[in-house]
Amino acid sequence: MIKVQYDSLTGAVIAAYDSPLEVSAPFVEVSESEWNACAGRKVKVSGGILVCDLDAAKKEAARRLWENYKSFQTQYVDAEDLTLAVVCANGGSAKGKAVMMWVMNLWAAYYQVKDRIAAAETLSELDAVGLTAEAHTPPPYTIRELNEEAANAAGGE
């Protein structure tokens, strides 16, 4: 069992001990699995029970989601590349439109996941939300292909 020492007024966790040490301040005992379930999360003691802060966990999940999707997108299409795709699409390029739509669809999926984060009512529900973009496929065309197409459309200059 792990002894979790806390501030009796705020519930804020002060320290945790995995030893037979005597703790003079108020404390609760939790199992190692309960303690590990809260690892890396903001926790407090409420009503004599260790609880993870769901709102703080949601904020962290939303931050990680953004980071993962942005990283996934820029692995293939950064801001300048997206500008090229939009210019090509506006010029009638099917490849430019396909890359532009890939980015738009990626971010549509992001917002669906973000909504699931917001709707989570428990940490278990929140933990079930996948935060990576790895299930998505790469864009249908490379930026190199768009550059070549743009160069050809401009007369190869």
C-alpha distance (Angstrom), angle and dihedral (degrees) to the residues before:
residue distance angle dihedral
M1 . . .
I2 3.77 . .
K3 3.79 120.5 .
V4 3.79 111.5 -140.6
Q5 3.78 113.4 -161.1
Y6 3.81 115.2 -154.4
D7 3.79 143.7 176.6
S8 3.80 107.3 -99.4
L9 3.82 93.2 -146.0
T10 3.80 101.2 47.9
G11 3.78 103.0 19.1
A12 3.80 89.1 -128.1
V13 3.78 113.6 154.3
I14 3.79 112.2 -115.5
A15 3.78 101.2 -179.8
A16 3.79 144.0 -24.7
Y17 3.78 126.6 -138.0
D18 3.76 128.1 -162.4
S19 3.77 93.8 -169.2
P20 3.78 141.0 75.8
L21 3.84 90.5 -95.4
E22 3.76 116.0 141.6
V23 3.78 111.7 -116.0
S24 3.79 116.0 -152.4
A25 3.80 99.0 -170.0
P26 3.81 122.5 68.1
F27 3.79 112.1 -68.9
V28 3.78 142.9 169.7
E29 3.77 127.0 -148.8
V30 3.78 119.5 -130.4
S31 3.76 133.3 176.0
E32 3.76 119.9 -103.8
S33 3.82 90.3 -111.5
E34 3.83 90.9 53.4
W35 3.80 90.1 49.3
N36 3.82 92.5 47.0
A37 3.82 91.1 49.6
C38 3.81 87.6 62.8
A39 3.81 95.3 44.7
G40 3.78 112.2 138.8
R41 3.79 92.7 7.9
K42 3.76 132.4 108.7
V43 3.80 107.5 -101.1
K44 3.77 138.0 -178.1
V45 3.77 139.2 173.2
S46 3.77 115.4 -108.4
G47 3.79 123.4 175.2
G48 3.78 90.2 -9.9
I49 3.81 92.3 -55.7
L50 3.80 128.2 109.3
V51 3.81 108.5 -123.9
C52 3.77 132.9 -179.1
D53 3.80 115.7 -130.3
L54 3.83 104.1 -111.4
D55 3.82 94.1 -165.1
A56 3.80 92.1 52.8
A57 3.81 89.9 46.5
K58 3.82 90.2 51.5
K59 3.81 91.4 50.9
E60 3.79 90.7 50.6
A61 3.82 91.6 46.9
A62 3.82 90.8 50.5
R63 3.81 90.4 49.5
R64 3.81 92.0 50.1
L65 3.82 91.3 45.4
W66 3.82 91.4 54.0
E67 3.78 91.5 46.2
N68 3.82 92.6 49.6
Y69 3.81 95.8 47.3
K70 3.80 93.9 43.5
S71 3.80 90.8 48.9
F72 3.81 91.3 47.8
Q73 3.81 92.3 49.9
T74 3.80 95.6 46.5
Q75 3.80 90.1 48.4
Y76 3.81 84.2 72.1
V77 3.82 108.8 11.9
D78 3.81 123.6 24.7
A79 3.81 124.8 -174.0
E80 3.80 94.3 -85.3
D81 3.80 91.2 47.3
L82 3.79 90.1 51.6
T83 3.80 89.3 52.4
L84 3.81 88.7 53.8
A85 3.81 90.8 48.8
V86 3.83 91.6 50.8
V87 3.82 92.3 47.3
C88 3.80 90.3 49.0
A89 3.83 91.9 46.3
N90 3.81 91.0 49.5
G91 3.80 87.6 52.1
G92 3.79 91.1 55.9
S93 3.80 99.1 -95.7
A94 3.80 114.0 154.1
K95 3.81 89.7 -160.5
G96 3.80 92.0 51.9
K97 3.79 91.0 48.5
A98 3.81 91.5 48.4
V99 3.82 92.5 52.6
M100 3.80 91.6 44.5
M101 3.83 90.1 50.8
W102 3.82 90.5 47.4
V103 3.81 89.4 58.0
M104 3.80 92.3 45.2
N105 3.81 92.1 49.0
L106 3.81 91.4 47.8
W107 3.81 90.6 55.1
A108 3.81 92.2 43.8
A109 3.82 86.7 57.7
Y110 3.81 89.4 47.4
Y111 3.81 91.0 56.8
Q112 3.81 91.4 48.9
V113 3.81 89.7 54.8
K114 3.81 91.3 43.9
D115 3.81 88.6 54.7
R116 3.82 89.6 52.4
I117 3.81 89.1 53.1
A118 3.80 90.7 51.6
A119 3.81 91.7 47.3
A120 3.81 95.3 50.5
E121 3.79 109.7 115.9
T122 3.80 97.5 -176.2
L123 3.78 137.5 33.4
S124 3.80 88.7 -113.1
E125 3.80 90.7 57.4
L126 3.79 90.3 46.1
D127 3.80 92.3 49.0
A128 3.82 89.5 52.9
V129 3.82 91.2 61.5
G130 3.79 111.7 99.0
L131 3.79 110.0 -131.9
T132 3.80 100.5 -172.1
A133 3.78 128.9 90.0
E134 3.79 93.1 -148.6
A135 3.82 93.3 111.3
H136 3.81 88.6 68.4
T137 3.78 120.9 90.0
P138 3.80 124.2 -125.3
P139 3.81 117.1 -94.3
P140 3.80 115.5 -76.8
Y141 3.81 92.6 -115.2
T142 3.76 133.2 32.0
I143 3.77 123.3 -121.7
R144 3.78 87.2 -116.0
E145 3.81 88.7 61.1
L146 3.81 90.0 50.6
N147 3.81 91.1 49.1
E148 3.80 90.6 51.5
E149 3.78 91.4 48.0
A150 3.81 91.8 48.4
A151 3.81 90.7 48.7
N152 3.80 91.1 50.0
A153 3.82 91.3 48.2
A154 3.81 89.5 51.2
G155 3.78 90.4 53.6
G156 3.80 97.0 -95.1
E157 3.78 93.4 -73.1
